[in-house]
Structure formats: structure tokens, C-alpha cells
Amino acid sequence: MVNSSLTLFERCILILTAALTITGIISTNTNLVWFEQVYAVEDGLVENVTLLPLLMMACSGVYYLVNLSAKRSWLFSMNIAAVIVFSIFIAGEEISWGQRMFNIESTDFFVQNNAQKEVNLHNLVVNGKKLNKIIFSQLLTVVAIVYLVIFPVFYGKKKNLRDLVDNAGIPVPQWYQIACCLLIFVSIALIPSGKNAEILEMGFTHMFVLIFLFPENRHVFRKNKVSSPIRISTFNEAIEPDIDDR
């Protein structure tokens, strides 16, 4: 149940993510062909929807840099710039940098070394193993677990870490965002298809844009940075609008 204290934007993202995930679960158990060849196919609905939060993160990052970098540390600017670059990179990889869109032929290198023979890095095969599995799956899974499960706990308990994180502009996930990420991860077990990773990517990108825009330490990302006592958000805490941004 979505708490009434959440903003309209948050509720829309949560409802959209839930609807797309549930559709994936139902369709794989009723019409697997439709799921794999229409719903979760390359350049299909799920992949196109996945691009939206990535572009939102990039645009939001630019907004943060333009409006906040002069009042924040160099670590803040570097971190936000990294988010912008990473978001654009992942979006580019998702669509193979527009190769299918513009009917661009792959070079010999990608034909010989890419599992899909497309112009992207995550499908490259190195020593018989897909780079996607080594880096984009296993490594990112470990990073996500540390960031979503361990990081918020230490942020709430260690003042020195909290000051460093706030100074560096690292968004801290709220508990409802963490819970939703875990639900999405668990839901993949209910999708008996090799294409279930598309649903996982869609869900996580939408949750991460919520973390980026509505983090636990959201005061760091407002024009007037106001220090406030640490608290770990619950579903019942209201998200106040930024009065200074009106």
C-alpha cells in the first residue's frame, strides 16, 4: 500500500513499476511467447520504459550541478557528475547506442566478440564469459546489496560517515525504497524466463530515480542546505516540499 505522505510523483513511479512487474509475472505464466517476443523484447515496451528513469536521473543531475555545485563541495560535484555519466552510459548500452534505431551495422570487432553482435559493452564475451554476467550482473548485485542494506544502517549510526556522505552528495535510500527493491528482486523468481532480467532492470532503475530525487538525506539536495537530526524514514513520515525552490 502506498502511503498518502508520498508525493504524487513517487506514487506514480511505484504504481507504474508494480503494474509492469505484475504484468510480467502474469504473462510469463500464461503466454510466455508474448512476454519474450513482445513485452520484454529488445526495443520493446519494458526496455523503452527503462530508459525514462535513466534520462530523468541525468537531467536531475544536471539540475543539481547547475543549482547546487557552487554551494557544495567538489566531492558533491564529482559524485553528481558521475551519476550523470553513468545514467547516460547505461541508457546508451540499453539501446546499443542507437544501432538498431538507425540501422547501423556492427564492426568486425563486435561481430566477433559480442554475444548479440551489437555495438555495446555489456554483451562482450571475454575468455568465453559474457562481460554482462561478470560486471553488470554479479558486481552490480554486490554493490546494490551493500548500498541498499548495509549502507543505510551505518549512515544512521555513524556520525562521521553521515557527515562524509552528506558532504559528498551521496543519496541515502529510504526504507520504503529499499523494501520495494527487495520486492522487485524477489518477484524475478516468479518469472520463469531468461528475459526476467529486463523486469529487474526496469524496476531497479525506477527505484533508483526515486532514491536520487527523494533520498533520506534530501536536505543535501535542496538549495538551502539545512542540517537536521538523523532519522530513518518510515512509511508514515511526510515528505515536505522544498519551500525555497518555489
matplotlib code that plots the C-alpha trace (Angstrom):
import matplotlib.pyplot as plt

x = [0.0, 1.4, 1.4, -0.5, 2.6, 4.4, 4.4, 2.3, 5.5, 6.6, 3.2, 3.1, 6.5, 5.6, 2.3, 3.9, 6.7, 4.2, 2.0, 4.8, 6.2, 2.9, 2.2, 5.5, 4.7, 1.2, 2.2, 5.2, 2.8, 0.0, 1.7, 5.4, 5.8, 4.1, 6.3, 9.6, 8.7, 6.6, 6.7, 10.4, 11.9, 14.8, 13.4, 10.1, 7.8, 9.9, 13.2, 11.8, 10.2, 13.6, 15.2, 12.9, 14.3, 17.8, 17.2, 15.4, 18.5, 20.7, 18.5, 18.1, 21.9, 22.4, 19.9, 21.8, 25.1, 23.7, 21.9, 23.9, 27.6, 28.6, 27.3, 28.6, 32.0, 34.0, 33.1, 29.4, 30.0, 32.2, 29.6, 26.7, 28.7, 29.4, 25.7, 25.0, 27.7, 26.7, 23.0, 23.8, 26.1, 23.5, 20.9, 23.2, 24.0, 20.3, 19.7, 23.1, 23.9, 21.1, 22.4, 19.0, 17.2, 19.4, 20.2, 23.9, 26.0, 28.3, 32.1, 34.1, 35.2, 31.6, 30.5, 33.3, 33.3, 29.7, 27.2, 24.4, 26.8, 25.8, 27.6, 27.6, 30.0, 27.8, 27.3, 31.0, 32.5, 35.9, 37.6, 34.3, 32.4, 29.9, 31.0, 27.4, 27.4, 30.7, 30.4, 26.8, 25.2, 27.4, 29.4, 26.4, 24.4, 27.0, 27.2, 23.4, 23.2, 25.8, 24.2, 20.6, 21.1, 24.3, 25.0, 21.7, 22.3, 25.8, 24.6, 22.1, 24.6, 27.9, 28.1, 31.5, 30.2, 27.0, 28.9, 31.1, 28.2, 26.3, 29.3, 29.9, 26.3, 25.6, 21.8, 20.8, 17.8, 14.7, 13.3, 10.3, 12.6, 14.7, 11.7, 10.5, 13.9, 13.8, 10.3, 11.3, 14.3, 12.1, 9.5, 12.0, 11.7, 8.1, 9.1, 10.3, 12.1, 15.6, 14.1, 13.3, 16.4, 14.5, 11.9, 14.7, 16.4, 13.2, 12.2, 15.6, 16.1, 12.7, 13.6, 17.0, 15.5, 13.3, 16.3, 18.1, 15.2, 13.8, 16.7, 16.8, 19.2, 17.2, 18.2, 21.6, 19.9, 18.0, 19.1, 19.4, 21.2, 19.7, 21.3, 18.8, 19.0, 19.3, 16.3, 15.5, 12.3, 9.2, 6.2, 4.4, 6.9, 5.8, 8.0, 7.9, 8.1, 11.2, 9.8, 12.9, 12.5, 9.1]
y = [0.0, 3.4, 5.8, 9.1, 11.1, 10.2, 12.8, 12.2, 11.6, 8.8, 7.2, 7.2, 5.6, 2.9, 2.1, 2.0, -0.3, -2.6, -2.7, -3.6, -6.2, -7.9, -7.9, -9.7, -12.3, -13.0, -13.1, -15.5, -17.9, -17.5, -16.5, -16.9, -16.3, -12.9, -12.0, -12.8, -11.7, -8.6, -7.4, -7.9, -8.0, -5.7, -2.2, -3.4, -1.8, -2.8, -1.7, 1.7, 2.4, 1.5, 4.4, 7.0, 6.9, 6.9, 10.1, 11.6, 10.9, 12.5, 15.6, 15.8, 15.5, 18.5, 20.4, 19.6, 20.7, 24.0, 25.0, 23.5, 22.9, 26.5, 25.9, 22.3, 20.5, 19.3, 15.8, 16.6, 17.9, 14.9, 12.4, 14.1, 14.2, 10.5, 9.8, 11.8, 9.9, 6.5, 7.1, 8.2, 5.2, 2.7, 4.2, 4.1, 0.4, -0.4, 0.7, -0.3, 3.4, 3.7, 1.0, -0.7, 2.6, 3.9, 0.6, 0.9, -2.2, -3.6, -3.5, -6.8, -6.4, -6.5, -9.2, -11.5, -10.6, -9.5, -12.2, -10.3, -8.9, -5.4, -2.2, -2.4, -3.4, -5.4, -8.2, -8.6, -12.1, -12.2, -15.6, -17.3, -15.4, -12.5, -9.2, -8.7, -11.6, -10.7, -6.9, -5.8, -8.7, -10.1, -7.0, -4.7, -7.1, -7.0, -3.2, -2.9, -5.1, -3.1, 0.2, -0.8, -3.0, -2.2, 1.5, 3.0, 1.2, 2.6, 6.0, 6.2, 5.1, 6.7, 10.5, 10.7, 8.6, 10.6, 13.9, 12.4, 11.0, 14.3, 16.3, 14.0, 14.2, 10.5, 9.9, 7.6, 5.3, 5.5, 2.3, 2.1, 2.4, -0.4, -2.6, -2.0, -3.0, -6.2, -7.0, -6.5, -8.8, -11.5, -11.1, -12.2, -15.8, -15.7, -15.0, -18.3, -16.8, -15.7, -12.3, -11.7, -9.6, -7.0, -6.6, -6.4, -3.6, -1.8, -2.0, -1.0, 2.0, 3.3, 2.8, 4.4, 7.6, 7.8, 7.4, 10.1, 12.6, 11.7, 10.3, 10.1, 13.0, 15.1, 18.3, 17.9, 18.2, 21.4, 24.9, 25.9, 23.0, 22.7, 20.3, 18.1, 15.3, 11.9, 9.7, 6.6, 7.3, 5.2, 4.9, 7.3, 10.2, 13.1, 14.3, 18.1, 20.2, 22.4, 25.8, 27.6, 26.1, 27.5]
z = [0.0, -1.0, 1.9, 1.5, 2.6, -0.6, -3.4, -6.5, -8.5, -6.1, -6.2, -10.0, -10.2, -7.6, -9.4, -12.8, -11.6, -9.8, -12.9, -15.2, -12.8, -12.2, -15.9, -16.4, -13.8, -15.2, -18.8, -18.3, -16.7, -19.2, -22.5, -22.4, -26.1, -25.8, -22.9, -24.6, -28.1, -27.4, -23.8, -22.9, -26.4, -27.4, -28.1, -26.6, -24.0, -20.9, -22.4, -23.6, -20.2, -18.6, -20.4, -18.8, -15.2, -16.6, -18.5, -15.5, -13.4, -15.9, -16.2, -12.4, -12.0, -14.4, -12.3, -9.1, -10.7, -12.0, -8.9, -6.1, -7.1, -6.1, -2.5, -2.2, -2.0, -5.0, -3.9, -4.4, -7.9, -8.8, -7.5, -9.3, -12.5, -12.1, -11.8, -15.0, -16.9, -15.5, -16.3, -19.9, -20.3, -19.1, -21.3, -24.3, -23.6, -23.3, -26.9, -28.2, -28.7, -31.2, -33.5, -34.1, -34.2, -37.0, -38.7, -38.1, -38.9, -36.3, -36.9, -37.2, -33.6, -32.2, -34.7, -33.4, -29.7, -28.9, -27.9, -29.7, -32.4, -31.4, -30.6, -26.8, -24.0, -21.7, -24.2, -25.0, -24.5, -22.7, -22.4, -23.1, -20.4, -21.0, -19.5, -18.7, -16.2, -14.7, -14.2, -14.9, -13.0, -10.3, -9.4, -9.5, -7.4, -4.7, -4.9, -4.8, -1.7, 0.2, -0.9, -0.1, 3.0, 4.8, 3.9, 5.3, 8.7, 9.1, 7.9, 10.7, 13.4, 12.4, 12.6, 10.8, 8.0, 7.8, 7.5, 4.8, 2.9, 3.1, 2.1, -0.9, -2.0, -1.9, -1.7, 1.1, 0.3, 2.4, 3.9, 1.6, -1.4, 0.0, 0.6, -3.0, -4.4, -2.4, -3.6, -7.2, -6.7, -5.2, -7.9, -10.5, -9.1, -10.2, -13.9, -15.4, -18.4, -19.3, -20.1, -16.4, -16.1, -18.2, -15.5, -12.9, -14.8, -15.3, -11.6, -10.2, -12.5, -11.3, -7.7, -8.1, -9.6, -6.5, -4.3, -6.3, -6.1, -2.7, -0.5, 3.2, 3.3, 0.9, 2.7, 1.0, -2.4, -1.7, -2.4, 1.3, 2.9, 6.4, 8.8, 10.6, 13.1, 11.5, 11.3, 9.3, 7.4, 7.8, 5.6, 7.9, 7.6, 5.4, 2.6, 2.8, -0.3, -0.8, 0.0, -1.2, -4.7, -5.3]

ax = plt.figure().add_subplot(projection="3d")
ax.plot(x, y, z, "-o")
ax.set_aspect("equal")
plt.show()
